[in-house]
Amino acid sequence: MATIAVLTAGAFLELTLNEWCLITLCITFVFSAEAVNTAIEYLTDLISPDYHPLAGKAKDVAAAAVLLAAIGATIVGLIIFLPKIWTILNFVLILDT
């Protein structure tokens, strides 16, 4: 859902080629981190079907990697989108006065 929202907002706000490249890299990085996380979870479940503290830690670290990727992507998105949204809001506010 977030990817669709970002792509829609990017089209609406007419991102530059460089901005599209950064957005694409961020989306790809988050999806890749999620795929690695899923692979680690499946492998951990295969190797250690019963609970083991180290298996839990491996899953936690893999999930943390996804969280870090998502936080990084959010920061890049804010850097790209906030100035554009701010410009639109200022324009709307100027028209209202």
C-alpha positions, 0 to 999 in steps of 0.5 A: 500500500505504501509503495502504491501511495508513493508512486501515485504521489510521485506521479502527481508531484512530477518527480525528477529523474534523480528523485525517481531513481532514489525512490525506486532504490528505496522501494527495492531495498525495502522489498529486498530486506523483507525477502531476506527476512522471510528467507531467514525466518523460513530457514530458522524454522527449518533448522530449529523447529522448537523454540531456541533463544538464538533462533529468536534472536536471528529472527529479531535481527532480520526483522530489525534490518527490515525496520531500518530499511523502512526508516531509511526509505521514509527519511528519503521520502520525506526529503523528496516529498516534503519540500514539494508538498510545502510549496503546494501548501504555500501556494494554496495559502497565498491563493486563500489570502 
